[in-house]
Amino acid sequence: MKTLVHDCIKLGFGLMRLPRTNGGNSTGPIDIEQTKTMVDEFLAAGGKYFDTAFIYDGSEAAIREALVERHPRDSYYLATKLNAASWAAKDEAAAKSEFRQSLERTGAGYFDFYLLHSLESSNVALYDSYGLWDYVKGLKEQGLIRHWGFSFHDGPELLDRLLTEHPDAEFIQLQINYADWEDANVQSRANYEVAVKHDVPVVVMEPVKGGTLATPPPAVEKVLKEACPDASCASWAIRFAASLPQVMMVLSGMSSQAQLRDNLSFMKDFKPLSEEESAVIEKARAALLTTDHIRCTSCHYCTPGCPMGIHIPEIFSVMNLYKIYGDLQLAKNDYSWRPGGPAASECVQCGQCEEACPQHLPIVSLLEEVVRTLE
C-alpha cells in the first residue's frame, strides 16, 4: 500500500471532540489551554496528523491557536473537509466558500489533506452537480492542498462506483471498528475490501465508535479484561483498526489528556494484533451483538439543523445507560438534567436529523422511545 504520511505514528488526532471548558465534550467553549497541552504532547510522541472539518463547531479556530500559531508548518499534517449536504450548505457557492473559510479559520496557508465530507447516496448528487470533484483538483493544482480524498458513510456498491469514477482520489476515510465490521448498515468490512481492491489508502474514523467501545457493555468489557487486565478497552478497538494493512492512519477524537496518554501508550510503538488477540476481538464482537443499545457515535451532525435545539446524542447516551446497565431510575435521574436543552418530547418530527445522520439511525422513532421510557 502506498502511504501519504511519513515519519509519524499511525495515530491521528481527531479534532471533533476537543475538551470543553464546561467539562463536557460537545457544548461550551473549547478549552484552548488544555488543547495546547495535548497538541504538544502528541507532537512530542511522534504524532503529526490532525483532522478537523468545516462543520466541527469551533474546531478549526481552536487548532489555529493550539497548533498552527505555535508550531512550524512542516512539522504536522492538517486535514479538513468540505460538506455539501443540504443541511450544511444551501447551494454550490456556499459549499465552495467553505474552503476559503476553513483556510481563514485555521490560518494554515494550505491543507495537507482535504476531503469531500460524508458522502452517501442521499447527498452524492450534490457533490456531482456542484462540480466539487473538479473543484478540489483545482485547489491541488493551485498548491492550496497537497492531497484530496473523501469520507464515506454508505455501502460498498456506491464506494466502488465512486472510486471507479474518480480513480485519482488519493485516499478515503472510512468508519471502521470491530463493532461495525459486519454491521448491515455501516458495512465496515465490505467497504474496507473495496479500498483494498482499488489500492487506495484508508484513514479510519470512529475506531472507538464515538467512545462506546472505550466503555463497552459489561459483557464485552469482561472478555477484554480477562484477556489482558491492564489494557484499556479503547486500546483493543484502536489496535484492531490500525492492524488492517490498507490503513494509513487511525483517528481518535480525544477530549482529555488521559485519553491522549492512553492512546499514546500503545500507539507510540504500535504492534498489530496477534492471532490470539484477534480471537479475543471476535469473542468481544459476539458479546456485543447480544447487547441492545442505540448505535449513536455522538458526531452531532444531527443537531445544528434541529429547529427545537434538542441535544439528541446526549439524550441517546442517557438512554443507553438504561439499555446497557438496566438501571431505569438512574437513567431517569440523569435524563432530568444531563442532556440539557429541550426534552425528547419537543421533537416536531421534521426528519432533518435523520437526513444528516451518517449512521442512518431512525432518530425520530428513537426519541419517541426515549419519551415512553424516561419522561
C-alpha positions in Angstrom: 0.0 0.0 0.0 1.2 3.5 -0.8 1.3 5.9 2.0 0.9 9.7 2.1 2.3 10.3 5.6 5.9 9.8 6.7 7.9 9.8 9.9 4.9 9.7 12.2 3.0 7.2 14.3 -0.2 5.7 12.9 -2.4 7.6 15.4 -4.2 10.7 14.2 -5.6 13.4 16.5 -9.3 13.8 15.7 -10.5 17.3 16.5 -14.2 16.8 16.6 -14.4 16.1 20.4 -11.9 18.6 21.8 -12.1 19.3 25.6 -14.6 22.0 26.7 -14.3 24.4 29.5 -17.5 23.2 31.0 -16.1 19.7 31.3 -18.2 18.3 28.5 -17.2 17.3 25.0 -20.0 18.7 22.9 -21.1 22.0 24.4 -19.4 25.1 25.8 -16.2 26.8 24.6 -13.3 24.7 23.6 -10.6 24.6 26.3 -7.7 26.1 24.3 -5.1 25.7 27.0 -5.8 22.0 27.6 -5.8 21.6 23.8 -2.4 23.2 23.5 -1.0 20.8 26.1 -2.5 17.8 24.3 -1.2 19.0 20.9 2.3 19.5 22.3 2.4 16.0 23.9 1.0 14.4 20.7 3.7 16.0 18.6 6.4 15.1 21.1 5.4 11.4 20.9 5.7 11.4 17.1 2.2 12.2 16.1 1.7 14.6 13.1 -1.8 14.0 11.7 -4.6 16.4 12.8 -8.1 16.0 11.4 -10.9 18.7 11.6 -13.8 19.8 9.4 -15.7 22.9 8.4 -18.8 21.8 10.4 -16.9 20.9 13.6 -18.1 23.7 15.9 -15.1 25.8 16.9 -12.5 23.2 15.9 -10.8 24.9 13.1 -10.3 28.2 15.0 -9.1 26.2 18.1 -6.5 24.3 16.1 -5.2 27.7 14.8 -4.4 28.7 18.4 -3.3 25.4 19.7 -1.2 24.2 16.7 -0.8 26.5 13.7 0.4 29.6 15.5 2.7 27.6 17.8 4.5 25.0 15.6 6.4 25.1 12.3 4.1 24.4 9.4 6.2 21.5 8.1 6.0 19.7 11.5 2.5 18.4 11.1 -0.2 17.3 8.7 -3.6 19.1 8.8 -6.8 17.7 7.3 -10.2 19.4 6.9 -13.4 18.8 5.0 -16.0 20.4 2.7 -19.6 19.4 3.4 -22.1 20.0 0.6 -25.1 18.3 2.2 -28.3 20.4 2.1 -28.2 20.9 5.9 -24.6 22.2 5.8 -24.5 24.3 2.5 -27.5 25.9 0.9 -26.1 26.0 -2.6 -23.0 25.5 -4.7 -21.5 28.9 -3.8 -21.9 28.2 -0.1 -20.3 24.8 -0.5 -17.3 26.1 -2.3 -16.9 29.0 0.1 -16.2 26.5 2.9 -12.6 26.1 1.7 -11.7 29.7 2.0 -13.4 30.0 5.4 -11.5 26.9 6.6 -8.3 28.5 5.4 -9.1 31.7 7.2 -10.1 30.0 10.4 -7.0 27.8 10.6 -4.5 30.2 9.2 -2.7 27.1 7.9 -1.8 28.5 4.4 -2.7 25.2 2.8 -4.1 21.8 3.8 -2.1 18.6 3.6 -5.3 16.6 3.2 -8.7 17.9 2.0 -11.8 15.8 1.9 -15.3 15.9 0.4 -17.2 15.2 3.6 -19.5 12.3 4.5 -20.5 11.1 1.0 -23.5 8.8 0.8 -26.4 8.1 -1.5 -28.5 10.9 -0.2 -26.0 13.6 -1.0 -23.6 12.4 -3.6 -25.6 14.1 -6.4 -24.9 17.5 -4.8 -21.1 16.9 -4.9 -21.5 15.9 -8.6 -23.8 18.8 -9.6 -21.7 21.4 -7.8 -18.6 20.2 -9.6 -16.8 19.6 -6.3 -14.6 16.8 -7.6 -13.0 19.2 -10.1 -13.0 22.0 -7.6 -10.7 20.1 -5.2 -8.5 19.0 -8.0 -8.2 22.7 -8.9 -7.2 23.6 -5.4 -4.5 21.0 -5.6 -3.2 22.5 -8.9 -3.1 25.9 -7.1 -1.0 24.4 -4.3 -3.6 25.0 -1.7 -4.0 21.4 -0.8 -1.4 18.5 -1.0 -3.8 15.5 -1.3 -7.5 15.1 -1.8 -10.0 12.4 -1.0 -13.4 11.9 0.6 -15.0 10.5 3.7 -17.8 8.0 3.3 -20.9 6.7 5.0 -22.7 4.2 2.7 -22.3 0.8 1.2 -19.7 -0.9 -0.9 -21.5 -0.6 -4.2 -21.5 3.2 -4.0 -18.0 3.3 -2.8 -16.8 1.1 -5.7 -18.6 3.3 -8.2 -17.1 6.5 -6.7 -13.5 5.1 -6.8 -14.1 3.8 -10.3 -15.4 7.2 -11.5 -12.6 9.1 -9.6 -9.5 6.8 -9.7 -7.3 9.8 -8.9 -8.8 10.1 -5.3 -5.7 9.8 -3.2 -7.2 8.4 0.0 -10.6 7.7 1.6 -11.8 8.0 5.2 -14.0 5.1 6.4 -15.8 4.2 9.6 -14.0 1.1 10.8 -14.3 -0.6 14.2 -14.9 -4.1 15.4 -18.5 -3.4 16.3 -19.3 -2.3 12.8 -17.1 -4.8 11.0 -20.1 -6.9 9.9 -22.8 -4.4 10.7 -25.5 -4.4 7.9 -25.8 -0.6 7.9 -22.2 0.5 8.3 -20.6 -2.4 6.4 -17.0 -1.7 7.6 -15.5 -4.9 6.3 -17.2 -4.6 2.8 -16.1 -1.0 2.4 -12.6 -1.8 3.5 -12.4 -4.6 0.9 -13.4 -2.1 -1.8 -10.5 0.1 -0.7 -8.1 -2.9 -1.0 -9.5 -3.6 -4.4 -8.7 -0.1 -5.6 -5.5 0.1 -3.6 -6.4 3.4 -2.0 -5.0 4.3 1.4 -7.6 4.4 4.2 -7.9 6.8 7.1 -10.0 5.3 9.8 -12.7 7.3 11.7 -14.7 6.2 14.7 -12.4 3.3 15.7 -13.9 3.5 19.2 -17.4 4.3 17.8 -17.9 7.6 19.5 -16.4 6.3 22.8 -18.8 3.4 23.1 -16.0 0.9 22.7 -13.9 2.7 25.3 -16.6 1.9 27.9 -18.4 -1.1 26.3 -21.2 -3.1 27.8 -20.2 -5.2 30.8 -20.2 -8.5 28.8 -17.7 -7.0 26.3 -15.5 -5.5 29.0 -15.4 -8.9 30.7 -14.0 -10.5 27.6 -11.3 -7.9 27.1 -10.2 -7.7 30.7 -10.0 -11.4 31.1 -7.6 -11.4 28.1 -5.5 -8.5 29.3 -6.4 -6.8 32.6 -4.0 -3.9 32.1 -5.1 -3.0 28.6 -7.8 -0.3 28.2 -10.9 -1.3 26.2 -10.1 1.6 23.8 -6.7 0.1 23.0 -8.3 -3.1 21.7 -10.6 -1.1 19.4 -7.9 1.2 18.0 -5.4 -1.6 17.5 -8.0 -3.6 15.6 -8.3 -0.8 13.1 -4.6 0.0 12.9 -3.8 -3.7 12.3 -5.5 -3.6 8.9 -2.8 -3.5 6.1 -4.6 -0.9 4.0 -5.0 1.5 6.8 -2.7 4.6 6.6 -3.9 6.4 9.7 -6.3 5.8 12.6 -8.1 8.9 14.0 -9.1 9.1 17.6 -11.3 12.0 18.8 -9.5 12.8 22.1 -11.2 15.1 24.6 -8.8 14.7 27.6 -5.2 14.3 28.4 -6.0 10.9 29.9 -7.4 9.7 26.6 -4.4 11.0 24.8 -1.9 9.3 27.1 -3.7 6.0 26.9 -3.7 6.1 23.1 0.0 7.0 23.0 0.8 4.2 25.4 0.0 1.6 22.8 0.3 3.5 19.5 3.7 5.1 20.0 5.3 1.7 19.5 2.4 0.1 17.7 2.2 -3.7 17.4 -0.5 -5.3 15.2 -2.9 -7.7 16.8 -1.7 -11.3 17.1 -3.8 -14.3 16.1 -4.7 -14.8 19.8 -5.7 -11.2 20.2 -7.8 -11.2 17.0 -9.7 -14.2 18.5 -10.4 -12.1 21.6 -11.8 -9.3 19.4 -14.1 -11.9 17.7 -15.3 -13.0 21.1 -15.9 -9.4 22.2 -17.9 -8.7 19.0 -20.1 -11.7 19.7 -20.8 -10.4 23.2 -21.6 -7.0 21.8 -24.2 -8.4 19.5 -26.2 -9.7 22.4 -26.5 -6.1 23.9 -29.3 -3.8 22.9 -28.3 -0.2 22.6 -28.6 2.9 20.3 -25.7 2.9 17.9 -25.1 6.6 18.0 -21.5 7.9 17.7 -22.2 11.4 19.1 -20.9 13.1 15.9 -23.6 15.8 16.4 -24.3 16.1 12.7 -28.0 15.9 13.6 -28.1 18.9 16.0 -27.2 22.1 14.0 -30.4 21.9 11.9 -32.8 20.8 14.7 -35.5 23.5 14.9 -36.1 22.7 18.6 -32.4 22.6 19.6 -32.7 19.1 21.0 -29.4 17.6 22.2 -30.0 14.3 20.5 -26.7 12.5 21.1 -26.7 13.4 24.8 -30.2 12.1 25.1 -29.3 8.8 23.4 -26.2 8.5 25.7 -28.5 8.6 28.7 -30.9 6.1 27.1 -28.0 3.8 26.6 -27.3 3.8 30.3 -30.7 2.2 30.8 -30.4 -0.2 27.8 -26.9 -1.4 28.8 -27.0 -1.4 32.6 -30.7 -1.7 33.2 -31.0 1.0 35.9 -34.2 2.8 34.9 -34.2 5.2 37.9 -30.6 6.3 37.4 -31.4 6.9 33.7 -34.5 8.9 34.6 -32.5 11.0 37.1 -29.7 11.6 34.5 -32.2 12.5 31.8 -33.7 15.2 34.0 -30.5 17.2 33.9 -27.6 15.7 32.0 -28.6 16.2 28.3 -29.6 19.9 28.7 -31.8 21.6 26.2 -35.4 20.6 25.3 -36.8 17.2 26.1 -37.2 14.5 23.5 -40.9 15.1 23.6 -40.3 18.5 22.0 -39.4 16.8 18.7 -41.6 18.1 15.8 -40.6 15.1 13.6 -39.3 17.2 10.8 -36.8 14.5 9.9 -33.7 16.7 9.2 -31.8 14.8 11.8 -32.3 11.5 10.0 -31.1 13.1 6.8 -27.9 14.3 8.5 -27.2 11.1 10.5 -24.2 9.1 9.0 -25.3 6.1 10.9 -28.8 6.2 9.3 -30.5 5.9 12.7 -34.3 6.2 12.9 -33.8 9.1 15.2 -37.5 10.2 15.4 -38.7 6.8 16.5 -35.8 6.5 18.9 -36.8 9.8 20.5 -40.3 8.5 20.8 -38.9 5.5 22.7 -37.0 7.9 25.0 -40.3 9.7 25.7 -42.0 6.5 26.6 -39.2 5.2 28.8 -37.7 8.3 30.5 -40.3 11.0 30.5 
